Amino acid sequence: MKTIYKRIIIKLSGEALADDKDRTILDKERLAKVADVVSAVSKAGVQVGIVVGAGNIWRGRLATKIGIEQATGDYMGMLGTIINALAIQSAVEEKGLSCRVMSSINMPQICEQYIRRKAMSHLDKGIVVIFAGGTGNPYFTTDSTATLRALEVNADAILMAKNDVDGVYDSDPHKNPNAKLIKRLTFHEVVEKKLEVMDLTAVAMLEGKDVVIRVFNMDDPANFEKVLAGQDLGTTICKEK
C-alpha cells in the first residue's frame, strides 16, 4: 500500500470500543477491528500514534450530575483513557506488533511516562504508541491531546475515525436527511462556523500548521487504506493556502 503520510495520529472515541448490545465498556470485536487497522497501517510503513477518549467509561456531564467538581471529573476521565489504552495495547500486541502506552499521568507500574523524545524514538522504530492520560491537565479534552501530540511528534495527519458518519456535514445527518457532506474545510472555517468536528480549542491550535485532519467513517476498515493512499474520502481539514 502506497501512502502519502509517514506518521499519523489516530483519534478514537471511547464509545467506538464499547459493546452496544451488552452495555459493557469494551467489545472484543471492536478492539480486534482497531487492531487489524493498526496492523495494516503499520505494515505499510506508516508510524502510528493513537489517542483514545473515555466516553465508554466516564462522561464529564456525569460529574456535574452527581456533584463532582470539574477538575476531579476530568482526572477521572484521564484514568478512563488509560484503561482503554491498555485494552487497545493488548489487542494490538495480539497481532504481533510492538506497542507502548505512554501516559501524561505518571503510573510507572502500568505504563510509560510520556516523554516527547522517547515517544518519537518509539515511532521511528515502528512501535505503535498510545497516548493516554489526556494532556495531564483538567479542562482539556482528548481532542486537544490529539492535536498537541500530533504537533509534538511532527505527525503529518490526524485521522478522526468516526462511527456511522462519513465526514463533516453542514447539519446533523442523523436528524436531517438533506444534510450535505463538506469535502474540504480550513481550520479557520471550522472555528468560525463552530462545526462539531472536534473541540474548537484543539482545532484552533492547528491554525497555520501543516498537520491535516481527515474525518471519515471507520465502519469499513478499507477506508483507512484509502485515506492513507490520498483518496478524497470523507472530509479534509487543513490550513488556508
C-alpha positions, 0 to 999 in steps of 0.5 A: 500500500502506497501512502502519502503520510509517514506518521499519523495520529489516530483519534478514537472515541471511547464509545467506538470500543464499547459493546452496544448490545451488552452495555459493557465498556469494551467489545472484543470485536471492536478492539480486534477491528482497531487492531487489524487497522493498526496492523495494516497501517503499520505494515505499510510503513506508516508510524502510528500514534493513537489517542483514545477518549473515555466516553465508554467509561466516564462522561464529564456531564456525569460529574456535574450530575452527581456533584463532582467538581470539574477538575476531579471529573476530568482526572477521572476521565484521564484514568478512563483513557488509560484503561482503554489504552491498555485494552487497545495495547493488548489487542494490538500486541495480539497481532504481533506488533510492538506497542507502548502506552505512554501516559501524561499521568505518571503510573510507572507500574502500568505504563510509560511516562510520556516523554516527547523524545522517547515517544518519537524514538518509539515511532521511528522504530515502528512501535505503535504508541498510545497516548493516554492520560489526556494532556495531564491537565483538567479542562482539556479534552482528548481532542486537544491531546490529539492535536498537541501530540500530533504537533509534538511528534511532527505527525503529518495527519490526524485521522478522526475515525468516526462511527456511522458518519462519513465526514463533516456535514453542514447539519446533523445527518442523523436528524436531517436527511438533506444534510450535505457532506463538506469535502474540504474545510480550513481550520479557520472555517471550522472555528468560525462556523463552530462545526462539531468536528472536534473541540474548537480549542484543539482545532484552533491550535492547528491554525497555520500548521501543516498537520491535516485532519481527515474525518471519515467513517471507520465502519469499513476498515478499507477506508483507512487504506484509502485515506492513507493512499490520498483518496478524497474520502470523507472530509479534509481539514487543513490550513488556508493556502 
